[in-house]
Amino acid sequence: MKRLLTLFCLLNALVARADSVILVIGDGMGFEAMKRAQDGGGPWSAFPYFTAIETTNPFCGVPDSASTATAIATGIFTENGMLAVMPDGAKLHTLAEEARDRGLRVGMFTNDEITGATPAAFYAHQPSRRAMPEIAVDLLRSGFSLFMGAGAPGSRPTRRARRLCLENGYRSPSEPAHCGPLVESRNARPHAQSRHRPSASPGAGGR
């Protein structure tokens, strides 16, 4: 298995000298798409650092979003459709989880479903990218400070998901009394969840 240790070296190098690290993934974007964006004055042209990694999957050749995002998030390849787990079920520690464990605040932002394969590979440990309820539960147990996405159209939150949302201190800015529309948005409208300290005063900062 090929390890992409550069990602972890990047974390080690930047944590001591940077206030924050932002990893931006243009899902499905290759070099030609990046070049077009840069030539057109897109946001990429202003970024101070760029990198490229090999994501050809040794298990099956052509990767999907789940295995590619897992390679980026963990430095280890897995089979298509799997999120931060190996074919034998072993869980892989992700870059985002490493940052959380070091006491950093971690946020997830996407204009797609928050339980979609690309963001999910950074917090979920599931054998199938289609296991949306289980992926949502992994997110609620992640300990991340903030997550924002479009939900999962056509699905509804389970009682377990709502209970875990409250137990882990997550609140929706639009519905502060409870979890808000986690994995339930039928119109895929962006929404956010934030995690607050139990002892924090109303409106105080997150974890």
C-alpha atoms as an extended CHARMM CRD file, in Angstrom:
* protein
*
       207  EXT
         1         1  MET       CA              0.0000000000        0.0000000000        0.0000000000  PROA      1               0.0000000000
         2         2  LYS       CA              1.2650000000        3.3720000000       -0.9540000000  PROA      2               0.0000000000
         3         3  ARG       CA              1.4080000000        5.9250000000        1.8150000000  PROA      3               0.0000000000
         4         4  LEU       CA              1.1140000000        9.6280000000        1.1770000000  PROA      4               0.0000000000
         5         5  LEU       CA              3.1220000000       10.7380000000        4.1810000000  PROA      5               0.0000000000
         6         6  THR       CA              3.5330000000       14.2170000000        2.7260000000  PROA      6               0.0000000000
         7         7  LEU       CA              0.1380000000       15.1460000000        4.1610000000  PROA      7               0.0000000000
         8         8  PHE       CA              1.1820000000       14.3210000000        7.6910000000  PROA      8               0.0000000000
         9         9  CYS       CA              4.5260000000       16.0600000000        7.2070000000  PROA      9               0.0000000000
        10        10  LEU       CA              2.5550000000       19.1180000000        6.1200000000  PROA      10              0.0000000000
        11        11  LEU       CA              0.4900000000       19.0020000000        9.3110000000  PROA      11              0.0000000000
        12        12  ASN       CA              3.6040000000       18.6330000000       11.4810000000  PROA      12              0.0000000000
        13        13  ALA       CA              5.3260000000       21.5170000000        9.7340000000  PROA      13              0.0000000000
        14        14  LEU       CA              2.4220000000       23.9540000000        9.7980000000  PROA      14              0.0000000000
        15        15  VAL       CA              0.8640000000       23.4010000000       13.2220000000  PROA      15              0.0000000000
        16        16  ALA       CA              3.7590000000       25.0720000000       15.0310000000  PROA      16              0.0000000000
        17        17  ARG       CA              3.8680000000       28.1710000000       12.8430000000  PROA      17              0.0000000000
        18        18  ALA       CA              0.4330000000       28.6630000000       11.2890000000  PROA      18              0.0000000000
        19        19  ASP       CA             -2.8040000000       29.8160000000       12.8830000000  PROA      19              0.0000000000
        20        20  SER       CA             -4.8140000000       27.5790000000       10.5960000000  PROA      20              0.0000000000
        21        21  VAL       CA             -4.5450000000       25.0470000000        7.7940000000  PROA      21              0.0000000000
        22        22  ILE       CA             -7.2130000000       24.9590000000        5.0790000000  PROA      22              0.0000000000
        23        23  LEU       CA             -7.3320000000       21.9710000000        2.7380000000  PROA      23              0.0000000000
        24        24  VAL       CA             -9.3880000000       22.7450000000       -0.3670000000  PROA      24              0.0000000000
        25        25  ILE       CA            -10.4430000000       19.8750000000       -2.6260000000  PROA      25              0.0000000000
        26        26  GLY       CA            -11.8770000000       20.5940000000       -6.0580000000  PROA      26              0.0000000000
        27        27  ASP       CA            -13.7260000000       17.3090000000       -6.3430000000  PROA      27              0.0000000000
        28        28  GLY       CA            -13.0950000000       15.7050000000       -9.7400000000  PROA      28              0.0000000000
        29        29  MET       CA            -10.7860000000       18.4960000000      -10.8970000000  PROA      29              0.0000000000
        30        30  GLY       CA             -7.7430000000       17.5030000000      -12.9150000000  PROA      30              0.0000000000
        31        31  PHE       CA             -4.8260000000       19.5710000000      -14.1380000000  PROA      31              0.0000000000
        32        32  GLU       CA             -6.7570000000       20.9510000000      -17.1230000000  PROA      32              0.0000000000
        33        33  ALA       CA             -9.5920000000       22.1570000000      -14.8990000000  PROA      33              0.0000000000
        34        34  MET       CA             -7.0790000000       23.7850000000      -12.5520000000  PROA      34              0.0000000000
        35        35  LYS       CA             -5.3240000000       25.4740000000      -15.4770000000  PROA      35              0.0000000000
        36        36  ARG       CA             -8.5770000000       26.8360000000      -16.8550000000  PROA      36              0.0000000000
        37        37  ALA       CA             -9.5210000000       28.1950000000      -13.4410000000  PROA      37              0.0000000000
        38        38  GLN       CA             -6.1240000000       29.8150000000      -13.0230000000  PROA      38              0.0000000000
        39        39  ASP       CA             -6.1590000000       31.3230000000      -16.5160000000  PROA      39              0.0000000000
        40        40  GLY       CA             -9.5900000000       32.7280000000      -15.7980000000  PROA      40              0.0000000000
        41        41  GLY       CA             -8.4410000000       34.3640000000      -12.5770000000  PROA      41              0.0000000000
        42        42  GLY       CA            -10.1490000000       31.7750000000      -10.3750000000  PROA      42              0.0000000000
        43        43  PRO       CA             -9.5360000000       31.5030000000       -6.6330000000  PROA      43              0.0000000000
        44        44  TRP       CA             -6.7760000000       28.9150000000       -7.1190000000  PROA      44              0.0000000000
        45        45  SER       CA             -4.4390000000       31.5300000000       -8.5810000000  PROA      45              0.0000000000
        46        46  ALA       CA             -4.2830000000       33.3450000000       -5.2380000000  PROA      46              0.0000000000
        47        47  PHE       CA             -3.4840000000       30.2600000000       -3.1410000000  PROA      47              0.0000000000
        48        48  PRO       CA              0.0890000000       30.2720000000       -1.7710000000  PROA      48              0.0000000000
        49        49  TYR       CA              0.5990000000       26.4990000000       -2.0560000000  PROA      49              0.0000000000
        50        50  PHE       CA             -0.3650000000       23.7850000000       -4.5140000000  PROA      50              0.0000000000
        51        51  THR       CA              0.3380000000       20.0920000000       -4.5650000000  PROA      51              0.0000000000
        52        52  ALA       CA             -0.5740000000       17.0190000000       -6.5510000000  PROA      52              0.0000000000
        53        53  ILE       CA             -0.7350000000       13.4000000000       -5.4340000000  PROA      53              0.0000000000
        54        54  GLU       CA             -1.0970000000       10.1090000000       -7.2250000000  PROA      54              0.0000000000
        55        55  THR       CA             -4.4730000000        8.5270000000       -6.4810000000  PROA      55              0.0000000000
        56        56  THR       CA             -4.4330000000        5.5870000000       -8.9000000000  PROA      56              0.0000000000
        57        57  ASN       CA             -5.9080000000        2.7810000000       -6.8360000000  PROA      57              0.0000000000
        58        58  PRO       CA             -3.7560000000       -0.3880000000       -6.5800000000  PROA      58              0.0000000000
        59        59  PHE       CA             -6.8830000000       -2.3710000000       -5.7020000000  PROA      59              0.0000000000
        60        60  CYS       CA             -8.8400000000       -1.5310000000       -8.8410000000  PROA      60              0.0000000000
        61        61  GLY       CA             -6.9290000000        0.9930000000      -10.9390000000  PROA      61              0.0000000000
        62        62  VAL       CA             -9.5060000000        3.7380000000      -11.4870000000  PROA      62              0.0000000000
        63        63  PRO       CA            -10.5370000000        5.2060000000       -8.0970000000  PROA      63              0.0000000000
        64        64  ASP       CA            -13.8620000000        6.6750000000       -7.0500000000  PROA      64              0.0000000000
        65        65  SER       CA            -14.4730000000        9.6270000000       -4.7360000000  PROA      65              0.0000000000
        66        66  ALA       CA            -14.4920000000        7.4490000000       -1.6130000000  PROA      66              0.0000000000
        67        67  SER       CA            -11.1420000000        5.7340000000       -2.1620000000  PROA      67              0.0000000000
        68        68  THR       CA             -9.5140000000        8.9110000000       -3.5040000000  PROA      68              0.0000000000
        69        69  ALA       CA            -10.6590000000       11.0000000000       -0.5390000000  PROA      69              0.0000000000
        70        70  THR       CA             -9.5170000000        8.2220000000        1.8030000000  PROA      70              0.0000000000
        71        71  ALA       CA             -6.0680000000        8.3570000000        0.1880000000  PROA      71              0.0000000000
        72        72  ILE       CA             -5.9460000000       12.1180000000        0.7220000000  PROA      72              0.0000000000
        73        73  ALA       CA             -7.3090000000       11.9320000000        4.2650000000  PROA      73              0.0000000000
        74        74  THR       CA             -5.2270000000        9.0040000000        5.5340000000  PROA      74              0.0000000000
        75        75  GLY       CA             -2.3430000000        8.4410000000        3.1460000000  PROA      75              0.0000000000
        76        76  ILE       CA             -3.4820000000        4.8670000000        2.5020000000  PROA      76              0.0000000000
        77        77  PHE       CA             -5.3620000000        3.3760000000       -0.4240000000  PROA      77              0.0000000000
        78        78  THR       CA             -8.4660000000        1.2600000000        0.0400000000  PROA      78              0.0000000000
        79        79  GLU       CA            -11.0750000000       -0.2800000000       -2.2300000000  PROA      79              0.0000000000
        80        80  ASN       CA            -13.6020000000        1.8390000000       -4.0780000000  PROA      80              0.0000000000
        81        81  GLY       CA            -16.6760000000        2.7420000000       -2.0740000000  PROA      81              0.0000000000
        82        82  MET       CA            -14.9310000000        2.4830000000        1.2990000000  PROA      82              0.0000000000
        83        83  LEU       CA            -14.4590000000        5.4110000000        3.6820000000  PROA      83              0.0000000000
        84        84  ALA       CA            -11.3210000000        5.3920000000        5.8590000000  PROA      84              0.0000000000
        85        85  VAL       CA            -11.4240000000        1.6450000000        6.3760000000  PROA      85              0.0000000000
        86        86  MET       CA             -9.4390000000       -1.2080000000        4.8600000000  PROA      86              0.0000000000
        87        87  PRO       CA            -11.0390000000       -4.2090000000        3.1300000000  PROA      87              0.0000000000
        88        88  ASP       CA            -10.4540000000       -6.2210000000        6.3110000000  PROA      88              0.0000000000
        89        89  GLY       CA            -12.4140000000       -3.6490000000        8.3310000000  PROA      89              0.0000000000
        90        90  ALA       CA             -9.4340000000       -1.9490000000        9.9800000000  PROA      90              0.0000000000
        91        91  LYS       CA            -10.1240000000        1.7430000000       10.6080000000  PROA      91              0.0000000000
        92        92  LEU       CA             -7.7150000000        4.3700000000        9.2810000000  PROA      92              0.0000000000
        93        93  HSD       CA             -6.8500000000        7.5070000000       11.2410000000  PROA      93              0.0000000000
        94        94  THR       CA             -7.5310000000       10.6290000000        9.1780000000  PROA      94              0.0000000000
        95        95  LEU       CA             -5.7240000000       13.9270000000        8.8890000000  PROA      95              0.0000000000
        96        96  ALA       CA             -8.7430000000       15.7440000000       10.3500000000  PROA      96              0.0000000000
        97        97  GLU       CA             -8.8840000000       13.3580000000       13.3140000000  PROA      97              0.0000000000
        98        98  GLU       CA             -5.1600000000       13.8610000000       13.8800000000  PROA      98              0.0000000000
        99        99  ALA       CA             -5.6740000000       17.6230000000       13.9850000000  PROA      99              0.0000000000
       100       100  ARG       CA             -8.5920000000       17.1880000000       16.4210000000  PROA      100             0.0000000000
       101       101  ASP       CA             -6.5050000000       14.9360000000       18.6510000000  PROA      101             0.0000000000
       102       102  ARG       CA             -3.8200000000       17.6230000000       18.7780000000  PROA      102             0.0000000000
       103       103  GLY       CA             -6.3440000000       20.0640000000       20.2070000000  PROA      103             0.0000000000
       104       104  LEU       CA             -7.0940000000       21.9690000000       17.0090000000  PROA      104             0.0000000000
       105       105  ARG       CA            -10.5680000000       22.9840000000       15.9330000000  PROA      105             0.0000000000
       106       106  VAL       CA            -11.7250000000       21.1580000000       12.8290000000  PROA      106             0.0000000000
       107       107  GLY       CA            -14.4440000000       22.3110000000       10.4590000000  PROA      107             0.0000000000
       108       108  MET       CA            -15.9190000000       20.6100000000        7.3960000000  PROA      108             0.0000000000
       109       109  PHE       CA            -17.4580000000       22.6870000000        4.5960000000  PROA      109             0.0000000000
       110       110  THR       CA            -18.9150000000       21.4620000000        1.3210000000  PROA      110             0.0000000000
       111       111  ASN       CA            -21.3830000000       22.6250000000       -1.3160000000  PROA      111             0.0000000000
       112       112  ASP       CA            -22.4020000000       18.9910000000       -1.7010000000  PROA      112             0.0000000000
       113       113  GLU       CA            -23.9820000000       16.6440000000        0.8310000000  PROA      113             0.0000000000
       114       114  ILE       CA            -22.1040000000       16.6880000000        4.1390000000  PROA      114             0.0000000000
       115       115  THR       CA            -22.4010000000       12.9020000000        4.1370000000  PROA      115             0.0000000000
       116       116  GLY       CA            -21.0140000000       12.6780000000        0.5860000000  PROA      116             0.0000000000
       117       117  ALA       CA            -17.9490000000       10.5230000000       -0.0350000000  PROA      117             0.0000000000
       118       118  THR       CA            -15.3320000000       13.2800000000       -0.2820000000  PROA      118             0.0000000000
       119       119  PRO       CA            -16.0130000000       15.0340000000        3.0480000000  PROA      119             0.0000000000
       120       120  ALA       CA            -17.0670000000       11.7910000000        4.7530000000  PROA      120             0.0000000000
       121       121  ALA       CA            -13.6560000000       10.1780000000        4.2100000000  PROA      121             0.0000000000
       122       122  PHE       CA            -12.2140000000       12.6490000000        6.7260000000  PROA      122             0.0000000000
       123       123  TYR       CA            -14.5140000000       11.6410000000        9.6000000000  PROA      123             0.0000000000
       124       124  ALA       CA            -16.4040000000        8.4260000000        8.7580000000  PROA      124             0.0000000000
       125       125  HSD       CA            -15.2300000000        4.8140000000        8.9380000000  PROA      125             0.0000000000
       126       126  GLN       CA            -17.6710000000        2.8300000000        6.8370000000  PROA      126             0.0000000000
       127       127  PRO       CA            -17.3560000000       -0.0090000000        4.3090000000  PROA      127             0.0000000000
       128       128  SER       CA            -19.8510000000        1.6860000000        1.9850000000  PROA      128             0.0000000000
       129       129  ARG       CA            -20.2000000000        5.3060000000        0.9150000000  PROA      129             0.0000000000
       130       130  ARG       CA            -23.9430000000        4.6660000000        0.5950000000  PROA      130             0.0000000000
       131       131  ALA       CA            -24.4340000000        4.0350000000        4.3170000000  PROA      131             0.0000000000
       132       132  MET       CA            -25.7480000000        7.5630000000        4.8910000000  PROA      132             0.0000000000
       133       133  PRO       CA            -27.3170000000        7.0510000000        8.3590000000  PROA      133             0.0000000000
       134       134  GLU       CA            -24.1310000000        5.4210000000        9.6760000000  PROA      134             0.0000000000
       135       135  ILE       CA            -21.9750000000        8.1370000000        8.1010000000  PROA      135             0.0000000000
       136       136  ALA       CA            -24.1030000000       10.8030000000        9.8010000000  PROA      136             0.0000000000
       137       137  VAL       CA            -23.6220000000        9.0650000000       13.1420000000  PROA      137             0.0000000000
       138       138  ASP       CA            -19.8380000000        9.0430000000       12.5810000000  PROA      138             0.0000000000
       139       139  LEU       CA            -19.9790000000       12.7720000000       11.9220000000  PROA      139             0.0000000000
       140       140  LEU       CA            -21.8840000000       13.4190000000       15.1380000000  PROA      140             0.0000000000
       141       141  ARG       CA            -19.2690000000       11.4300000000       17.0510000000  PROA      141             0.0000000000
       142       142  SER       CA            -16.3260000000       13.1180000000       15.3220000000  PROA      142             0.0000000000
       143       143  GLY       CA            -15.8160000000       15.8940000000       17.8510000000  PROA      143             0.0000000000
       144       144  PHE       CA            -15.3430000000       18.4150000000       15.0400000000  PROA      144             0.0000000000
       145       145  SER       CA            -16.2160000000       22.0020000000       15.8880000000  PROA      145             0.0000000000
       146       146  LEU       CA            -18.2890000000       22.9150000000       12.8630000000  PROA      146             0.0000000000
       147       147  PHE       CA            -19.7040000000       21.2990000000        9.7700000000  PROA      147             0.0000000000
       148       148  MET       CA            -21.6350000000       22.8290000000        6.9110000000  PROA      148             0.0000000000
       149       149  GLY       CA            -23.1520000000       21.1430000000        3.8790000000  PROA      149             0.0000000000
       150       150  ALA       CA            -26.2820000000       20.4840000000        1.8950000000  PROA      150             0.0000000000
       151       151  GLY       CA            -27.6330000000       17.4720000000        3.7480000000  PROA      151             0.0000000000
       152       152  ALA       CA            -28.7800000000       14.2610000000        2.0960000000  PROA      152             0.0000000000
       153       153  PRO       CA            -31.7990000000       14.8590000000       -0.1510000000  PROA      153             0.0000000000
       154       154  GLY       CA            -34.6000000000       12.3740000000        0.2790000000  PROA      154             0.0000000000
       155       155  SER       CA            -33.5640000000       11.0680000000        3.7020000000  PROA      155             0.0000000000
       156       156  ARG       CA            -34.7530000000       11.7930000000        7.2140000000  PROA      156             0.0000000000
       157       157  PRO       CA            -32.7550000000       11.8920000000       10.4540000000  PROA      157             0.0000000000
       158       158  THR       CA            -33.2230000000        8.9420000000       12.7630000000  PROA      158             0.0000000000
       159       159  ARG       CA            -34.0130000000        9.3330000000       16.4450000000  PROA      159             0.0000000000
       160       160  ARG       CA            -30.5390000000        7.9980000000       17.1290000000  PROA      160             0.0000000000
       161       161  ALA       CA            -28.9890000000       10.7590000000       14.9960000000  PROA      161             0.0000000000
       162       162  ARG       CA            -30.9590000000       13.4810000000       16.7730000000  PROA      162             0.0000000000
       163       163  ARG       CA            -30.0660000000       12.0280000000       20.1830000000  PROA      163             0.0000000000
       164       164  LEU       CA            -26.3710000000       11.8690000000       19.3130000000  PROA      164             0.0000000000
       165       165  CYS       CA            -26.5240000000       15.3910000000       17.9560000000  PROA      165             0.0000000000
       166       166  LEU       CA            -27.7580000000       16.7190000000       21.2810000000  PROA      166             0.0000000000
       167       167  GLU       CA            -25.5220000000       14.4690000000       23.3780000000  PROA      167             0.0000000000
       168       168  ASN       CA            -22.4250000000       15.6970000000       21.5540000000  PROA      168             0.0000000000
       169       169  GLY       CA            -23.3390000000       19.3400000000       21.9170000000  PROA      169             0.0000000000
       170       170  TYR       CA            -24.1670000000       20.2320000000       18.3140000000  PROA      170             0.0000000000
       171       171  ARG       CA            -26.5850000000       23.0440000000       17.5400000000  PROA      171             0.0000000000
       172       172  SER       CA            -27.9200000000       24.5170000000       14.3110000000  PROA      172             0.0000000000
       173       173  PRO       CA            -27.6480000000       28.3280000000       13.9920000000  PROA      173             0.0000000000
       174       174  SER       CA            -31.0210000000       28.3680000000       12.2440000000  PROA      174             0.0000000000
       175       175  GLU       CA            -32.6380000000       26.1730000000       14.8870000000  PROA      175             0.0000000000
       176       176  PRO       CA            -30.6100000000       26.6710000000       18.1100000000  PROA      176             0.0000000000
       177       177  ALA       CA            -33.0860000000       24.7650000000       20.2430000000  PROA      177             0.0000000000
       178       178  HSD       CA            -32.1520000000       21.4660000000       18.6350000000  PROA      178             0.0000000000
       179       179  CYS       CA            -30.0020000000       19.8240000000       15.9780000000  PROA      179             0.0000000000
       180       180  GLY       CA            -31.6170000000       21.3690000000       12.9580000000  PROA      180             0.0000000000
       181       181  PRO       CA            -31.8780000000       19.7310000000        9.5420000000  PROA      181             0.0000000000
       182       182  LEU       CA            -29.0510000000       17.2150000000        9.7400000000  PROA      182             0.0000000000
       183       183  VAL       CA            -29.1810000000       14.8270000000        6.7580000000  PROA      183             0.0000000000
       184       184  GLU       CA            -32.7910000000       15.7140000000        6.0890000000  PROA      184             0.0000000000
       185       185  SER       CA            -32.7670000000       18.5900000000        3.6110000000  PROA      185             0.0000000000
       186       186  ARG       CA            -34.8780000000       17.5630000000        0.6450000000  PROA      186             0.0000000000
       187       187  ASN       CA            -33.9700000000       20.7070000000       -1.2980000000  PROA      187             0.0000000000
       188       188  ALA       CA            -30.2270000000       20.3730000000       -0.5610000000  PROA      188             0.0000000000
       189       189  ARG       CA            -30.1100000000       23.8020000000        1.0430000000  PROA      189             0.0000000000
       190       190  PRO       CA            -26.7870000000       24.5300000000        2.7790000000  PROA      190             0.0000000000
       191       191  HSD       CA            -26.9540000000       24.3940000000        6.5490000000  PROA      191             0.0000000000
       192       192  ALA       CA            -24.5180000000       24.3260000000        9.4020000000  PROA      192             0.0000000000
       193       193  GLN       CA            -24.0430000000       22.5730000000       12.7150000000  PROA      193             0.0000000000
       194       194  SER       CA            -21.6980000000       23.8370000000       15.4130000000  PROA      194             0.0000000000
       195       195  ARG       CA            -20.4450000000       22.2650000000       18.6030000000  PROA      195             0.0000000000
       196       196  HSD       CA            -20.4690000000       24.3230000000       21.8000000000  PROA      196             0.0000000000
       197       197  ARG       CA            -19.0110000000       23.7700000000       25.2260000000  PROA      197             0.0000000000
       198       198  PRO       CA            -21.7330000000       22.7100000000       27.6830000000  PROA      198             0.0000000000
       199       199  SER       CA            -20.5970000000       25.4640000000       30.0660000000  PROA      199             0.0000000000
       200       200  ALA       CA            -20.4320000000       28.1990000000       27.4220000000  PROA      200             0.0000000000
       201       201  SER       CA            -22.7410000000       31.1660000000       27.6910000000  PROA      201             0.0000000000
       202       202  PRO       CA            -25.3820000000       31.6580000000       24.9740000000  PROA      202             0.0000000000
       203       203  GLY       CA            -23.7430000000       32.7100000000       21.7400000000  PROA      203             0.0000000000
       204       204  ALA       CA            -20.2630000000       31.7830000000       22.9260000000  PROA      204             0.0000000000
       205       205  GLY       CA            -17.6330000000       30.3400000000       20.6300000000  PROA      205             0.0000000000
       206       206  GLY       CA            -17.3310000000       26.7150000000       19.6420000000  PROA      206             0.0000000000
       207       207  ARG       CA            -15.1040000000       23.9330000000       20.7660000000  PROA      207             0.0000000000
